Amino acid sequence: MSIKKLVFVKGIIETLSHFSEELALFFQSQGYEIFMFDDRERQLAKTKLERFIQKKQTAFITFNFIGLSGEEIFKDSSTESVWESMQIKVYNILVDHPLYYYKQFMKKNTDMYLFCLDKKHVSFVKRFFLDVKVAFMPMAGNQMISEWSSISKSLSGNPFEMEKEAILGTQRQEMIPYSDRKYELVFAGNYANLKPLEEKCKTQSKEYIDFYHEIIEMGKTDIDGSIETLLEKSLKKEMPDLKEQELVLGMSSVIFLDIYIRAYFRNQVIMALAKKEIPVFLIGKDWGNLECKGKEYLSYSNGMLASEECIQIIKNSKMSLNVMPGFKDGSHDRIYTSMLQRSLVLTDKSEYLEETCKDFDTICYYDIKNLQSLPEKILQLRKDETLAEKIADHGYHYARYNHTWAERGKFLLKYFE
């Protein structure tokens, strides 16, 4: 089978749409015909999709099982999706833990290749979903598509001229000088209110409430452990004879606790900075609802922003904060997006990051188990701006050649054969 055409989806989740558009632009620069299915115009897009697809010559590149979750719009019959009936290969990139997609894994996707952003996620899939072909592929950083002057606004499969250097990430972008940047420190991500999750737990029986509470408290203290390790330990403590498929089903039923633990640490990091009077500009919604000491040192964007709006702010920031969302052997797009804007990245550690990024060279690490040291590190970097700018510059060059969506496109090409 020779793949000549590629299908992507946009219009459902903004961040995933941006990832898809960057990947699509790379593949179009390599001569592939592209169709971008716009979910905001479903019926029209479906008609165009049916005309675009060629049997055995088309592939579908998606994120988080979009288009693979039994959506009616992608059904070709009562039992088959258009991807199955037209023998279309599927490349599915997961940017969340596989446990969030247990139901999707239960459906057979024989022509699907899965890519996970955390090596532990790969091991998890290989253990519990034996028939799934899976590989590790790190996240990538976002760039400003709108700044690439010769790129068409429409990705509908029509050929157009483009600046390949920009698409491939080899063109040096104009940056605001480090010393002239408006923001000292930014964080891109929404505030998650823990109270609704706490209320959800309270509706259960006391036995379940105690069980949930135990998992949450373990998650707060066993910071180095992955969520699947934590959940397995908790479930087997109660039911030691669980079989593998019973175990993964049980883990999927309490994965919402992962959201709580992730939100807890995100809030703790921001509160630790506010308490020590470290100004932070928060890009995301609902941060005004966070109650903490030193709240006057926090400023906010006007609600949730689109990817390119986030990039514009990070371009004007000296430092960019990251809080890993439970990825113990992977990375996050916040890191590489910030590097690509020459913003110094401050992040907690993961095994993968420590293998690939040296502290005080391309990145700066903080200890999430010792948040009292984070404000001191930020003050140190603010005092020694020459060092901070050097780290930001090293990070930029590292991400530019290793962590753009064009690099991920090159990686995916190996699986087209």
C-alpha positions as CSV (number, residue, x, y, z in Angstrom):
1,M,0.0,0.0,0.0
2,S,1.4,3.4,-1.0
3,I,-0.1,6.3,1.1
4,K,-0.7,9.4,-1.0
5,K,-3.5,11.1,0.9
6,L,-3.9,12.1,4.5
7,V,-7.0,13.0,6.5
8,F,-7.0,15.1,9.7
9,V,-9.8,16.5,11.9
10,K,-10.2,20.0,13.3
11,G,-12.9,21.9,15.1
12,I,-13.4,19.7,18.1
13,I,-10.6,20.5,20.6
14,E,-8.7,23.7,19.8
15,T,-5.3,22.5,20.9
16,L,-5.6,19.2,19.0
17,S,-6.7,21.1,15.9
18,H,-3.5,23.2,16.1
19,F,-1.4,20.0,16.4
20,S,-3.2,18.6,13.4
21,E,-2.8,21.7,11.3
22,E,1.0,21.8,11.9
23,L,1.3,18.2,11.0
24,A,-0.8,18.6,7.9
25,L,1.3,21.5,6.7
26,F,4.5,19.4,7.1
27,F,3.0,16.5,5.2
28,Q,1.7,18.8,2.5
29,S,5.2,20.2,2.1
30,Q,6.3,16.6,1.5
31,G,3.9,16.2,-1.4
32,Y,0.9,14.5,0.3
33,E,-2.6,15.5,-0.5
34,I,-4.4,16.7,2.6
35,F,-8.0,16.8,3.7
36,M,-8.9,18.6,6.9
37,F,-12.3,17.4,8.1
38,D,-13.9,20.4,9.8
39,D,-16.2,19.1,12.5
40,R,-18.0,22.5,12.6
41,E,-19.3,21.8,9.1
42,R,-20.0,18.1,9.5
43,Q,-22.3,17.2,6.6
44,L,-20.4,19.3,4.1
45,A,-17.1,17.8,5.4
46,K,-18.5,14.3,5.1
47,T,-19.4,14.8,1.5
48,K,-15.9,16.2,0.7
49,L,-14.3,13.3,2.7
50,E,-16.1,10.7,0.6
51,R,-14.9,12.3,-2.6
52,F,-11.3,12.6,-1.2
53,I,-10.7,9.1,0.1
54,Q,-9.0,6.5,-2.1
55,K,-9.0,2.9,-1.0
56,K,-5.7,1.7,0.3
57,Q,-4.0,5.0,-0.6
58,T,-5.3,7.2,2.2
59,A,-4.4,7.3,5.9
60,F,-6.0,9.0,8.9
61,I,-3.9,10.9,11.5
62,T,-5.8,11.7,14.6
63,F,-5.5,12.5,18.3
64,N,-7.1,10.9,21.3
65,F,-9.3,8.5,19.3
66,I,-11.2,11.4,17.6
67,G,-13.0,9.7,14.7
68,L,-12.4,6.3,16.2
69,S,-15.0,6.5,19.0
70,G,-18.1,5.3,17.1
71,E,-19.1,8.8,15.8
72,E,-22.0,8.5,13.4
73,I,-20.5,11.0,11.0
74,F,-17.6,8.5,10.3
75,K,-19.7,5.4,10.0
76,D,-20.0,3.8,6.6
77,S,-22.6,1.2,7.8
78,S,-24.2,0.2,11.0
79,T,-21.1,-1.9,11.9
80,E,-18.2,-0.4,10.1
81,S,-16.4,3.0,10.1
82,V,-15.4,4.6,6.8
83,W,-11.8,3.8,7.8
84,E,-12.5,0.1,8.0
85,S,-14.6,-0.2,4.9
86,M,-12.1,1.8,2.8
87,Q,-9.1,0.0,4.3
88,I,-7.5,3.2,5.6
89,K,-4.6,3.0,8.0
90,V,-5.0,4.9,11.2
91,Y,-2.3,6.7,13.1
92,N,-3.7,7.7,16.6
93,I,-1.6,10.0,18.8
94,L,-2.6,9.9,22.5
95,V,-1.8,13.0,24.5
96,D,-3.5,11.7,27.7
97,H,-3.1,8.5,29.7
98,P,-4.5,5.4,27.9
99,L,-6.9,4.7,30.8
100,Y,-9.1,7.6,29.7
101,Y,-9.9,5.6,26.5
102,Y,-10.7,2.2,27.9
103,K,-13.9,1.9,26.0
104,Q,-12.2,2.8,22.7
105,F,-9.5,0.2,23.3
106,M,-12.3,-2.4,23.7
107,K,-13.2,-1.9,20.1
108,K,-11.0,-3.6,17.5
109,N,-8.9,-1.3,15.5
110,T,-6.9,-3.7,13.4
111,D,-5.3,-1.0,11.1
112,M,-4.5,1.4,13.9
113,Y,-1.0,2.3,15.1
114,L,-1.0,4.1,18.4
115,F,1.6,6.6,19.6
116,C,2.0,7.6,23.3
117,L,3.9,10.6,24.7
118,D,5.1,8.7,27.8
119,K,7.2,5.5,27.7
120,K,5.2,4.2,30.7
121,H,2.0,4.6,28.7
122,V,3.6,2.4,26.0
123,S,4.3,-0.3,28.6
124,F,0.8,0.0,29.9
125,V,-0.8,-0.5,26.5
126,K,1.5,-3.5,25.7
127,R,0.5,-5.1,29.0
128,F,-3.3,-4.6,28.9
129,F,-4.2,-4.2,25.2
130,L,-2.1,-6.9,23.5
131,D,-3.4,-6.5,20.0
132,V,-2.6,-2.8,19.8
133,K,0.5,-1.7,17.8
134,V,2.1,1.0,19.9
135,A,5.2,3.2,20.0
136,F,6.6,6.1,21.9
137,M,6.6,9.5,20.3
138,P,7.4,12.6,22.4
139,M,5.2,15.7,22.3
140,A,6.2,18.6,20.1
141,G,6.1,22.4,20.5
142,N,3.7,24.7,18.8
143,Q,4.6,27.5,16.4
144,M,2.7,30.4,14.9
145,I,1.1,29.1,11.7
146,S,-0.4,32.5,10.9
147,E,3.2,33.9,10.6
148,W,4.0,31.6,7.7
149,S,3.1,34.1,5.0
150,S,2.7,31.8,2.0
151,I,0.6,29.2,3.7
152,S,-3.0,29.0,2.6
153,K,-5.7,29.5,5.2
154,S,-7.6,26.5,3.7
155,L,-6.3,22.9,4.1
156,S,-8.6,21.1,1.8
157,G,-6.3,19.1,-0.4
158,N,-5.5,21.8,-2.9
159,P,-1.8,22.2,-3.7
160,F,-0.2,25.6,-2.8
161,E,3.3,27.0,-2.5
162,M,4.8,27.3,0.9
163,E,8.0,28.2,2.7
164,K,9.4,24.8,3.5
165,E,12.0,26.3,5.8
166,A,9.3,27.7,8.0
167,I,7.3,24.4,8.0
168,L,10.4,22.3,8.8
169,G,11.3,24.7,11.7
170,T,14.7,25.7,10.1
171,Q,13.8,29.3,9.6
172,R,15.1,31.7,12.3
173,Q,12.2,33.5,13.7
174,E,12.3,37.1,14.9
175,M,12.1,37.2,18.7
176,I,11.5,39.9,21.2
177,P,14.9,40.5,22.9
178,Y,15.0,38.7,26.3
179,S,15.6,41.8,28.4
180,D,12.6,43.6,26.7
181,R,10.0,40.9,27.4
182,K,6.9,42.0,29.3
183,Y,6.4,39.0,31.5
184,E,8.9,37.6,34.0
185,L,7.0,34.3,34.4
186,V,3.9,32.7,32.7
187,F,2.0,29.5,33.1
188,A,-0.3,28.2,30.4
189,G,-3.1,26.0,31.7
190,N,-6.6,26.3,33.2
191,Y,-7.5,26.4,36.9
192,A,-9.2,23.2,38.0
193,N,-11.5,23.6,41.0
194,L,-11.2,20.6,43.3
195,K,-14.5,21.1,45.0
196,P,-16.8,19.5,42.4
197,L,-14.6,16.4,42.4
198,E,-14.7,16.3,46.2
199,E,-18.5,16.6,46.0
200,K,-18.7,13.7,43.5
201,C,-16.8,11.5,45.9
202,K,-19.1,12.4,48.8
203,T,-22.1,11.0,46.9
204,Q,-20.7,7.5,47.3
205,S,-20.9,5.1,50.2
206,K,-18.4,5.6,53.1
207,E,-16.5,2.6,51.8
208,Y,-15.9,4.2,48.5
209,I,-15.2,7.6,50.0
210,D,-12.5,6.1,52.2
211,F,-11.1,4.2,49.1
212,Y,-11.0,7.4,47.0
213,H,-9.5,9.4,49.8
214,E,-6.7,6.8,50.3
215,I,-5.8,7.0,46.6
216,I,-5.7,10.8,46.6
217,E,-3.5,10.9,49.7
218,M,-1.2,8.3,48.2
219,G,-1.0,10.4,45.0
220,K,0.0,13.4,47.0
221,T,2.9,11.6,48.8
222,D,4.1,9.0,46.2
223,I,4.9,11.7,43.7
224,D,7.4,9.5,41.8
225,G,4.9,6.8,41.0
226,S,2.7,6.7,37.9
227,I,-1.1,6.9,38.2
228,E,-1.4,3.3,36.9
229,T,1.0,2.0,39.6
230,L,-0.9,3.9,42.3
231,L,-4.3,2.6,41.1
232,E,-3.1,-1.0,40.8
233,K,-1.6,-1.0,44.3
234,S,-4.9,0.4,45.7
235,L,-7.2,-2.0,43.9
236,K,-5.1,-5.1,44.6
237,K,-5.0,-4.1,48.3
238,E,-8.8,-4.5,48.3
239,M,-9.0,-7.3,45.7
240,P,-5.7,-9.2,45.5
241,D,-7.0,-11.8,43.0
242,L,-7.9,-9.4,40.3
243,K,-7.2,-10.7,36.7
244,E,-5.6,-8.3,34.3
245,Q,-8.7,-7.3,32.4
246,E,-10.6,-6.9,35.7
247,L,-7.8,-4.7,36.9
248,V,-7.7,-2.4,33.9
249,L,-11.5,-2.1,34.0
250,G,-11.3,-1.1,37.7
251,M,-8.5,1.4,37.0
252,S,-10.5,3.0,34.3
253,S,-13.5,3.5,36.6
254,V,-11.5,5.6,39.0
255,I,-9.2,7.5,36.6
256,F,-11.1,10.7,37.4
257,L,-9.0,10.7,40.6
258,D,-6.0,11.4,38.3
259,I,-7.6,14.7,37.4
260,Y,-7.9,15.6,41.1
261,I,-4.2,14.7,41.8
262,R,-3.0,16.6,38.8
263,A,-5.1,19.7,39.7
264,Y,-3.9,19.5,43.3
265,F,-0.2,19.8,42.3
266,R,-0.9,22.5,39.7
267,N,-2.6,24.6,42.4
268,Q,0.1,23.9,44.9
269,V,2.8,25.2,42.6
270,I,1.0,28.4,41.8
271,M,0.1,29.0,45.5
272,A,3.8,28.4,46.5
273,L,4.8,31.2,44.1
274,A,2.1,33.6,45.2
275,K,2.9,33.1,48.8
276,K,6.5,34.2,48.2
277,E,5.3,37.2,46.2
278,I,6.5,35.9,42.8
279,P,4.5,37.5,40.0
280,V,3.0,35.0,37.6
281,F,0.8,35.6,34.5
282,L,-1.7,32.7,34.2
283,I,-2.9,31.9,30.7
284,G,-6.1,30.1,31.1
285,K,-9.6,30.2,32.5
286,D,-10.9,30.5,36.1
287,W,-7.7,31.4,37.9
288,G,-9.5,34.2,39.6
289,N,-11.3,31.4,41.6
290,L,-8.0,30.3,43.3
291,E,-8.0,31.4,46.9
292,C,-4.5,31.8,48.3
293,K,-2.1,34.0,50.1
294,G,-0.4,36.6,47.8
295,K,-3.2,36.4,45.2
296,E,-2.4,40.0,44.3
297,Y,0.8,38.7,42.6
298,L,-1.2,36.6,40.2
299,S,-2.6,38.1,37.0
300,Y,-4.7,36.3,34.4
301,S,-5.7,36.2,30.7
302,N,-9.2,36.8,29.8
303,G,-10.4,33.2,29.9
304,M,-9.2,30.3,27.8
305,L,-7.0,31.4,24.8
306,A,-6.4,29.7,21.5
307,S,-3.0,28.1,20.9
308,E,-1.6,31.0,18.9
309,E,-2.8,33.5,21.5
310,C,-0.9,31.5,24.1
311,I,2.2,31.5,21.9
312,Q,2.1,35.3,21.5
313,I,2.2,35.7,25.3
314,I,5.0,33.1,25.8
315,K,7.0,34.9,23.1
316,N,6.9,37.9,25.4
317,S,7.9,36.0,28.6
318,K,11.3,35.5,30.0
319,M,10.4,32.3,31.8
320,S,7.7,29.7,31.3
321,L,6.5,27.4,34.0
322,N,5.4,23.8,33.5
323,V,3.8,21.3,35.9
324,M,3.9,17.8,34.5
325,P,0.4,16.3,34.4
326,G,1.4,12.9,35.8
327,F,3.7,12.0,32.9
328,K,6.6,10.2,34.6
329,D,8.6,9.2,31.5
330,G,7.5,11.7,28.9
331,S,7.1,15.4,28.3
332,H,4.5,18.1,27.6
333,D,3.9,20.5,24.7
334,R,4.1,23.4,27.1
335,I,7.8,22.7,27.4
336,Y,8.7,22.6,23.7
337,T,6.3,25.4,22.8
338,S,8.0,27.6,25.4
339,M,11.5,26.6,24.2
340,L,10.6,27.5,20.6
341,Q,9.7,31.0,21.8
342,R,13.1,31.4,23.5
343,S,11.4,31.4,26.9
344,L,13.3,29.6,29.7
345,V,11.4,26.5,30.9
346,L,11.0,25.7,34.6
347,T,9.5,22.3,35.1
348,D,9.4,19.3,37.5
349,K,11.2,16.2,36.3
350,S,10.4,13.1,34.4
351,E,12.7,10.2,33.4
352,Y,12.6,11.2,29.7
353,L,13.3,14.9,30.4
354,E,16.3,14.1,32.6
355,E,17.6,11.8,29.8
356,T,17.3,14.5,27.1
357,C,17.6,17.9,28.8
358,K,20.4,19.0,31.2
359,D,19.6,21.2,34.2
360,F,20.7,24.8,33.7
361,D,21.7,24.1,30.1
362,T,18.5,23.8,28.0
363,I,16.0,23.7,30.9
364,C,15.7,24.3,34.7
365,Y,14.2,21.7,37.0
366,Y,12.4,22.2,40.3
367,D,11.6,19.7,42.9
368,I,7.8,19.3,43.2
369,K,8.4,17.6,46.6
370,N,10.2,20.7,47.8
371,L,8.2,23.7,46.4
372,Q,9.8,26.1,48.9
373,S,12.9,26.0,46.7
374,L,11.1,27.1,43.5
375,P,10.7,30.8,44.4
376,E,14.4,30.9,45.3
377,K,15.4,29.4,41.9
378,I,13.2,31.9,40.1
379,L,14.8,34.8,42.0
380,Q,18.2,33.5,41.2
381,L,17.4,33.4,37.4
382,R,15.9,36.9,37.5
383,K,19.1,38.2,39.2
384,D,21.4,36.5,36.7
385,E,19.6,37.4,33.5
386,T,22.7,36.6,31.4
387,L,22.5,32.9,32.6
388,A,18.7,32.8,32.1
389,E,19.0,34.1,28.5
390,K,21.7,31.6,27.7
391,I,19.5,28.7,29.0
392,A,16.6,30.0,27.0
393,D,18.7,30.2,23.8
394,H,20.1,26.7,24.3
395,G,16.5,25.4,24.8
396,Y,15.4,27.2,21.6
397,H,18.1,25.5,19.5
398,Y,17.4,22.1,21.1
399,A,13.7,22.3,20.5
400,R,14.0,23.8,17.0
401,Y,15.9,20.7,15.7
402,N,14.3,18.0,17.8
403,H,10.8,18.9,18.9
404,T,8.7,20.6,16.2
405,W,5.6,19.0,14.7
406,A,7.7,18.7,11.5
407,E,10.1,16.4,13.4
408,R,7.1,14.3,14.5
409,G,5.9,14.2,10.9
410,K,9.3,12.8,9.9
411,F,9.0,10.2,12.6
412,L,5.5,9.2,11.4
413,L,6.7,8.8,7.9
414,K,8.7,5.7,9.0
415,Y,5.4,4.0,9.8
416,F,3.9,4.7,6.4
417,E,5.8,1.8,4.8
